């Protein structure tokens, strides 16, 4: 996992937090997003992100 945040006033990005996980360590870090399946992502896209106004 690598989180990149832009530096204001610059087009460069700086790595602030970085770690690697294997299958046994998934979800063991408190920083970053939670675990999602593809079904979770598709459901959120259909029901939340792409809702007609």
C-alpha positions, 0 to 999 in steps of 0.5 A, spaced: 500 500 500 502 506 498 499 513 499 501 519 495 499 526 497 500 532 492 505 537 495 501 544 494 503 548 489 507 543 486 505 537 481 510 532 485 507 527 489 510 525 496 510 518 499 507 519 506 506 512 508 508 505 505 507 498 507 506 491 503 501 486 505 501 479 504 494 475 504 496 473 512 496 480 513 491 484 510 487 489 514 492 489 519 494 496 518 490 501 521 492 507 516 489 507 509 482 504 507 478 498 509 478 491 505 473 491 500 471 486 495 469 487 488 462 486 489 462 491 495 466 496 490 460 495 484 455 495 489 457 502 492 458 505 485 451 503 483 448 505 489 452 511 492 457 514 487 453 513 480 446 515 483 442 519 478 440 526 482 
